[in-house]
Amino acid sequence: MDIDTYFTDHWVEIEEDRIDRYERMFQWRESQRQQLAPALIEPGHRILDFGCGPGFLALALADMVGEEGRVYGADINARFVSDATQRATGKGNISFHHLSDHILPFDTESMDRVLAKNVLEYVPDIHATLAEMHRVLVPGGRIHVLDSDWGFVVVEPWGKAVVDRFFKAASVAFKEPHIGRKLVPLIRGAGLEVESATIEASLDTTGGGLSVLRNMRKYIGVFDTLKPEEADELIETAEQAVVDGSYLFALPQFVVTAKKPT
Ligand SMILES: C[S@@+](CC[C@H](N)C(=O)[O-])C[C@H]1O[C@@H](n2cnc3c(N)ncnc32)[C@H](O)[C@@H]1O
C-alpha cells in the first residue's frame, strides 16, 4: 500500500467489512431532499451522480426525474457499480458506469445536472474533474456539490487539539481533507457561476457519528499514522461518552450550487 496514492486506492479496492459499513452509511434518507433543493431538479432532467457509491442517492434521483429523465451513476469502484446496477434492476431510467480516470464517458453538453456528494475530497486532480463536469453540462445546467471539511469537525469530549491530531492522522485517506472551504473558488475557477453556498450541520448526541470515527480509525491503522493504542483509546472514549451523555459530534457539510453560463 502506497501512502501517496492511498486516497484513491482505498476506493478502488474496498474490503468486505467496509462495503457493509458503506451500505449502511450511504442509505438515502428523506432529510437529504432538502440538501438537494438548490439544484432545482425537475422531472425530465438528465443527471450525473459522480462518485455514486452503492447507488442509493442515484436511485432516489431516478424517482425525482421520472421516466422522461435519466440518471447516470459513475464511480471508480467496480463493486459499487455492479451492486448498484443490480439494485436498479427493472428501472429503465438509470444506469451505472465504471470510471478508471477523470474522463467522464458522456457526451459534451449531455447533462442537466451533475451531482457530487462527498467525492471531490478524493479526486487526484480537482481541476481536471471540474473541467470534465463543465464539459458534460448543458449551458444553463447546474453542478451541485456536497462535501465535508475535516477541519470543521467537533467531537466531544475529545476537544479541538485531539480532534485535529486524529483527523490529521486520518488525512492519508483524502486528497484534499479541507475541500469544503475550497469549493467556491475552485468551482468559480472552473468557469461556473456560483448561485448558492451554505454550510449545514446537525448535532449528533446519540452516537450516529461513531461510524465515521471508526472508519477514520481504520484509515489511521493502515499506516499507523497515530499510535494504535492512542487511536483505540480515543474510539473507546467516544463510545463511553455516548453512554455517559458527554458525547457530541458535528460534521458540517458544505453545499455549493453553480450554473454553467448560457
Ligand atoms: C464517501 S463515498 C460517497 C458515495 C455517495 N456519493 C454518497 O454520498 O452516498 C465516496 C465515493 O466516491 C468514489 N470515488 C472516489 N474517488 C473517485 C474518483 N476519482 N472518481 C469517481 N469516484 C470516486 C468512491 O468510490 C465512493 O463511492
The ligand as an SDF file (V2000), in Angstrom:
LIG
                    3D

 27 29  0  0  0  0  0  0  0  0999 V2000
  -17.7900    8.9120    0.6170 C   0  0  0  0  0  0  0  0  0  0  0  0
  -18.3140    7.9620   -0.7550 S   0  0  0  0  0  0  0  0  0  0  0  0
  -19.8030    8.8250   -1.2430 C   0  0  0  0  0  0  0  0  0  0  0  0
  -20.7670    7.9770   -2.0220 C   0  0  0  0  0  0  0  0  0  0  0  0
  -22.0490    8.6710   -2.4750 C   0  0  0  0  0  0  0  0  0  0  0  0
  -21.7830    9.8550   -3.2580 N   0  0  0  0  0  0  0  0  0  0  0  0
  -22.9260    9.0180   -1.2850 C   0  0  0  0  0  0  0  0  0  0  0  0
  -22.8050   10.1340   -0.7580 O   0  0  0  0  0  0  0  0  0  0  0  0
  -23.6790    8.1610   -0.8590 O   0  0  0  0  0  0  0  0  0  0  0  0
  -17.1530    8.4360   -1.9700 C   0  0  0  0  0  0  0  0  0  0  0  0
  -17.3830    7.7800   -3.3140 C   0  0  0  0  0  0  0  0  0  0  0  0
  -16.5290    8.4060   -4.2810 O   0  0  0  0  0  0  0  0  0  0  0  0
  -15.9530    7.4100   -5.1000 C   0  0  0  0  0  0  0  0  0  0  0  0
  -14.7070    7.9620   -5.6500 N   0  0  0  0  0  0  0  0  0  0  0  0
  -13.5410    8.1660   -5.0030 C   0  0  0  0  0  0  0  0  0  0  0  0
  -12.6330    8.6930   -5.8360 N   0  0  0  0  0  0  0  0  0  0  0  0
  -13.2570    8.8470   -7.0380 C   0  0  0  0  0  0  0  0  0  0  0  0
  -12.8410    9.3500   -8.3140 C   0  0  0  0  0  0  0  0  0  0  0  0
  -11.6000    9.7840   -8.5050 N   0  0  0  0  0  0  0  0  0  0  0  0
  -13.7400    9.3620   -9.3140 N   0  0  0  0  0  0  0  0  0  0  0  0
  -15.0040    8.9020   -9.1220 C   0  0  0  0  0  0  0  0  0  0  0  0
  -15.4550    8.4030   -7.9500 N   0  0  0  0  0  0  0  0  0  0  0  0
  -14.5820    8.3850   -6.9160 C   0  0  0  0  0  0  0  0  0  0  0  0
  -15.7520    6.2270   -4.1620 C   0  0  0  0  0  0  0  0  0  0  0  0
  -15.5690    5.0100   -4.8330 O   0  0  0  0  0  0  0  0  0  0  0  0
  -17.0340    6.2970   -3.3410 C   0  0  0  0  0  0  0  0  0  0  0  0
  -18.0700    5.5900   -3.9360 O   0  0  0  0  0  0  0  0  0  0  0  0
  1  2  1  0
  2  3  1  0
  2 10  1  0
  3  4  1  0
  4  5  1  0
  5  6  1  0
  5  7  1  0
  7  8  2  0
  7  9  1  0
 10 11  1  0
 11 12  1  0
 11 26  1  0
 12 13  1  0
 13 14  1  0
 13 24  1  0
 14 15  1  0
 14 23  1  0
 15 16  2  0
 16 17  1  0
 17 18  1  0
 17 23  2  0
 18 19  1  0
 18 20  2  0
 20 21  1  0
 21 22  2  0
 22 23  1  0
 24 25  1  0
 24 26  1  0
 26 27  1  0
M  CHG  2   2   1   9  -1
M  END
$$$$
